[in-house]
Amino acid sequence: MSTENGSLFDLTIVEAGARLRSGETTAVELLEAVLDRAHRTEAQLHAYLTLDREGAREAAEQADTQLAGGNDLGPLHGIPMALKDNMCTRGLETTAASQILSGYHPPYDATVVSRLRSGGAVIVGKTNLDEFAMGSSTENSAYGPSFNPWDISRVPGGSSGGSAAAVSAGSAFAALGSDTGGSIRQPASLTGIVGLKPTYGTVSRYGLIAFASSLDQIGPLTRSVGDAALVLEAIWGHDPLDSTSYSGGYPDPSADLAKGVEGLRVGVVREFAGEGYEPAVEEATAKTLDALSGAGARVVEVSLPTVDIALSAYYLVAPAEASSNLARFDGIRYGLRVDGSTTEELMARTRAQGFGPEVTRRILLGTYALSAGYYDAFYGQAQRVRAALREEFDAAYGQVDVLVSPTSPTVAFRAGDKVDDPLSMYLTDICTNPLNLVGHPGISVPVGLDEQGLPVGFQVMAPALGETVMFQVAAEVERLAEFTQRPVLAEVAG
Amino acid sequence: MSWEPVIGIEVHAELATESKMFCGCAVSFGAEPNTHVCPTCLGLPGALPVANRRAIESIMAIGLALNCEVAERSVFHRKNYFYADLPKNYQISQFDVPVCHDGYLEVVVEGETRRIGIERAHMEEDTGKSTHIGLGGRIHAAESTLLDFNRSGVPLVEIVSKPDIRGAVEARAYAQELRSLVAELGVSDARLEEGSIRFDANVSVRPEGETALGTKVEIKNMNSFRSLERAVAYEIIRQIEVLESGGSLVQETRHWDEEAGVTHSMRVKEGSSDYRYFTEPDLVPMHLDREWVDRIRATIPELPAARRARFVDSGLDADQAAVLSDAAPALQDMFAAAVAAGAPARPTANWLTGEVIAWMRRSETSPEAIPLTGSQLAELVTMVEKGTVSSSAAKEVLEGVLAGEGDPGEVAAARDLLQISDDSALEAAVTEVLEQNPDAVTSYRSGETKVVGFLVGQVMRATGGKADPKRVNELLVETLGR
């Protein structure tokens, strides 16, 4: 990796923005650095499903013209960014990594996409994911897996694995992902970057191809905590097109970034440790807690017993909603069509061929969970677990300002290791999915490498709309960890 | 054995809101196919619904007019089933927390008022429309199917009655009353022929005195009130015949065949269909605060039942009140003005719903544009009542007034239509006619009294139709009897 003078593609948004405004670089140069990096790394990583070189170059040129004319659209102006391919982009193929949406070009932009564009960001392309965001390794993509820049024999996590790999490797300055059970935070953890799931309802879901509507939330993957705050500020806010969008006052995520943690109460979730947690993960977590104590935080242990059954509840709610959300993919109006002699046969054949095995598994699971006679025992019970979990979290936040845990019980695992064992794959989200059930924000910050040189992430959680204090703690974790390593990736011309 | 029919009716009314239920597309009928569509009503990936406030207000108005409770908190559910014209393959509907519940509607059947319970009124979205091409338009034989999503997402209110209806006539009366109520509220076009209001009937029968319900059959495809009545009547008889011949009924959906006058089995329901209802996670629960409900309550106009009662109070019989109640508001206003000007109610209503409406239709005039005031109508009716003009002459007077010739008195005078009310003038005419028709006089006196009709006609001719035929008859009988 060439890092002389700090490669352009490795800058944070804050650094790149400063160089843009001082005239040291241009949006076109930033984009070319990213496109060149993609060109050299894609053969190994397969982070992108679609690179929109032409559209991006036009946008970068326009960004430079605007900036030269004094029309500064804000911190993302001229910054090359990637989008997970489950966010609709007008005229640009959007597949959710599914065969069933092969060749689908949406007629409209998702709200987050419009917001990025109006903030001057340059959309580089669409990143790989587990089909319909269902998975934790990006191996469930119908278009082939993505790999981890730290070790290309390993997965980048998932489902936003393409976004994570791109940001980690430098083929995007930042990316948007979606997090239904950890799909932003876990891949960020596995690729040594920052990943944020904001409070449910604060980022519009309009134009996000739904997996589980009550759990899905869009958020940024970035190379610093400060960058995550900048992207969040650009994309969040009330959207009249999303009925679940929060319409009250929004906190300022950047307000207390530099404030430190003196006097803050940090709760360590007791249940997120023990069996299944790799020693390197537990060591990095313990080290981070010590550092936080040293910086003046009061670290206490907190118990949330219901999180032990959260995963079970999650795997009822998410598939149930998915079974309904994915019903629209039937071959009638768009995407793949496999003909049949009747409409029913056409739909059945299209769906049988168009969905991969994990998506099919979850649709079947969800359909079963919603069936008459089972509804109350499954979906109804899961909703009661959600309510109980929310009460427990609320009680905990009566005693502490933030909760913390490892982001993932393991570092990046080898490609192929878990594909045939869905349950062990599901367990990789054990620390992250409770937040989706309660709608609270969480952020993963890289805190170190294990002995194999693989990154470990640390999760900071806060109550709903508690982004200010969450970012305050995350920024301190970032400073204390002094995690400056970048993946060393053999560049291969693609 | 004597059987009791038990009938419940489900009504779907398309709301006449400007935009669709969950998106900004215009509600528009008869437009070029697929021109009023967007990502949301096409079910494109990523699109989300936003509930239409006006539609919620419309269903509240319907519920309040039906004496329903309006829920303080109401929730949308997804009803999951695969169908080509249902773009998301689920319909956003309501399940256990509808906007309105527990009301009633009073209908008059053969002079008796019956109260039909309303189970619920809930909000949902309409589907698109399939057109099957080739081989008779039947889905299974069709060569291809065209889909039009203009109707997809149009707000629909489903109103479900309790099984309180006891016969075909009552079923029709309920449907008609509900239709006029919905039309009166102005929330739906409520046109059967356009499908903007649709009726399905659930029919079962049970032995008289039994309280448990019999096996229920749902009947669809009734395109008029008459076909609703016929279909329900047919189905009641069919079910009784099946049961009396020792057979048993299956819970099923049957299709009304208007031409054949019978119902056909469409599909047997396998237990209850599993629609896998669950709360729509894309929409937050609706909080229908009481102040909002009260605001809607205040906008509800006078409903048909109240209006009919008002007409009966002013002196009309029930049938006249019903006819006038269904007439255009401009005509109802004219009636009220004429009565206020002193005209007797019943003849006024008869003139209005008879001659005035006939003229309006002939001349293709809108009710609001009829060139007749309430006081002119009152004057005309009073002239007839007093015998100033004959009924037949009065029709001419009306023509003249409508032609702009002036008030009824002026027209009658100008057209020389005033009745000869002076007996001495009439007596002269009577005497003259009797003198000219000695044969008739002889016949009468020999017992053929019916010739008096001929003689009345002669007097009417002699007076140019201005005599009161009743008085002429009296004078003739009197004179001949001397």
Interface residues (C-beta under 8 A of the other chain):
Chain A: M87 C88 T94 A96 L101 Y104 P106 P107 Y108 A110 R205 Y206 G207 L208 I209 A210 A212 S213 S214 P240 L241 D242 S243 T244 A320 E321 S323 S324 A327 R328 F329 D330 I332 R333 Y334 T342 T343 E344 M347 T367 L370 S371 A372 Y375 Y379
Chain B: P39 L42 G43 L44 P45 G46 A47 L48 P49 V50 A51 R78 N80 F82 A84 P87 K88 N89 Y90 H140 T145 L147 S272 D274 R276 Y277 F278 P281 D282 L283 V284
